[in-house]
Amino acid sequence: MKTKQIQFTSLETAELVEVEMEPLQDDEVLIRTDYTALSAGTEKACLLNPPNIHPDFPKLLGYSGSGHVVAVGKNVTDVKEGDRVLTDHKGHSQFVKAKFKKNGDGYLPFDNDVDQLDAAFVVIGSMGVQGLRKTRLEMGETVMVTGLGILGMFALQSAVLSGGLPVIAADFDEDRRKIAMQLGADYALNPAEGDFKERVREITQGRMINANVEVTGSSKALKQALSVASYRGRISLTGCTRVSDCPIDFYSEVHRPGIQLIGAHNWVRPTGESFPGYWTRHDDFRTILRFVESGKMQIRPIINNVVSPKDCGPVFKDLCQKDVMPLGFAFDWSKV
């Protein structure tokens, strides 16, 4: 059979192409995709082709989606035809195959009362959740989320649910700050304001920030996070800081005040059992689904655009050329 998929074919260029799929194997699941979520930062970086990120074209990106099982191999026991699943790192594709394993490999079945569009953002959202987990936030500690993209919005809601007080959101974009307040932030600040550090000092009554989830990947944002950190504060490096264009005095800004810089890449997770601060991908997926189902975590306010995969060309061209990245952007695969 054939499937349509979005491929990055050259610099700043994405195309919807049709490719032949191999026959389904006994240990595989065939999934019809409903929605895939765009990861603006990662996918823009791959389209611009820096040498340290997937240097060759064509590329198949897209790692967060939802769909329905349409066929299963004879050795598959955890899903059946018609089941709803999350798709994990399977690309922007109309149909995908995934191998059946004990801990899953590319999919997770679920039966929560969560809409398929919302579910498409669970995998990418879990990256923000694990960034907050790694700070080991305790109830009543001050917490900041720096950067309010998709990961930041999930980290923010996790901070609220974990008992951060106050929860401060930081982003240049006014609309994103408004959404952060809607999602439970106590304060939403513009990092460009000249009195940013003093505002943090005032809001925290001098305590400064115990835990900061830095999601921008900007070395300038990291330097500012260090400037508002409390003594022995923790900063979770959840964004991918690929360019170091802002010098940091590691003695005075990190070593002397005892700051912990925590590498929080999504793949720094256990593959078997979860433990404090480090949960498996699937445990975080299930947790988000339960919180969304209960109404304690929201995804819909984050979603601001749903388009046909046929429009991928101009969508990714805009992504490459504009400074402001889209927040919640999804492809609707029923429209191919």
RAZI-V169800 format. One record per residue. N is the residue number from 1. RES is the residue in one letter. BURIAL is + if it has 9 or more other C-alpha atoms within 8 Angstrom, else -. Layout:
# RAZI-V169800
n = {N N}
res = {RES RES}
burial = {BURIAL BURIAL}
This chain:
# RAZI-V169800
n = {1 2 3 4 5 6 7 8 9 10 11 12 13 14 15 16 17 18 19 20 21 22 23 24 25 26 27 28 29 30 31 32 33 34 35 36 37 38 39 40 41 42 43 44 45 46 47 48 49 50 51 52 53 54 55 56 57 58 59 60 61 62 63 64 65 66 67 68 69 70 71 72 73 74 75 76 77 78 79 80 81 82 83 84 85 86 87 88 89 90 91 92 93 94 95 96 97 98 99 100 101 102 103 104 105 106 107 108 109 110 111 112 113 114 115 116 117 118 119 120 121 122 123 124 125 126 127 128 129 130 131 132 133 134 135 136 137 138 139 140 141 142 143 144 145 146 147 148 149 150 151 152 153 154 155 156 157 158 159 160 161 162 163 164 165 166 167 168 169 170 171 172 173 174 175 176 177 178 179 180 181 182 183 184 185 186 187 188 189 190 191 192 193 194 195 196 197 198 199 200 201 202 203 204 205 206 207 208 209 210 211 212 213 214 215 216 217 218 219 220 221 222 223 224 225 226 227 228 229 230 231 232 233 234 235 236 237 238 239 240 241 242 243 244 245 246 247 248 249 250 251 252 253 254 255 256 257 258 259 260 261 262 263 264 265 266 267 268 269 270 271 272 273 274 275 276 277 278 279 280 281 282 283 284 285 286 287 288 289 290 291 292 293 294 295 296 297 298 299 300 301 302 303 304 305 306 307 308 309 310 311 312 313 314 315 316 317 318 319 320 321 322 323 324 325 326 327 328 329 330 331 332 333 334 335 336}
res = {M K T K Q I Q F T S L E T A E L V E V E M E P L Q D D E V L I R T D Y T A L S A G T E K A C L L N P P N I H P D F P K L L G Y S G S G H V V A V G K N V T D V K E G D R V L T D H K G H S Q F V K A K F K K N G D G Y L P F D N D V D Q L D A A F V V I G S M G V Q G L R K T R L E M G E T V M V T G L G I L G M F A L Q S A V L S G G L P V I A A D F D E D R R K I A M Q L G A D Y A L N P A E G D F K E R V R E I T Q G R M I N A N V E V T G S S K A L K Q A L S V A S Y R G R I S L T G C T R V S D C P I D F Y S E V H R P G I Q L I G A H N W V R P T G E S F P G Y W T R H D D F R T I L R F V E S G K M Q I R P I I N N V V S P K D C G P V F K D L C Q K D V M P L G F A F D W S K V}
burial = {- - + + + + + + + + - + + + + + - - - - - - - + - + + + + + + + + + + + + + + + - - + + + + + + + + - - - + + - - - + + + + + + + + + + + + + + + - - + - - + + + - + + + + + + + + + + + + + + + + + + - - - + + + + + + + - - - + - + + + + + + + + + + + + + + + + + + + + - + - - - + + + + + + + + - + + + + + + + + + + + - + + + + + + + + + + - - - - + + + + + + - + + + - + + + + - - - - - + + - - + + - - + - - + + + + + + + + + + + + + - + + + - + + - + + + - + + + + + + + + + + - - - - - - - - - - - + + + - + + + + - + - + + + - - + + - - - + - - + + + + - - + + + + - + + + + + + - - - + + + - - + + - - + - + + - - + + - - + + - + + - - - - - - + + + + + + + - - -}
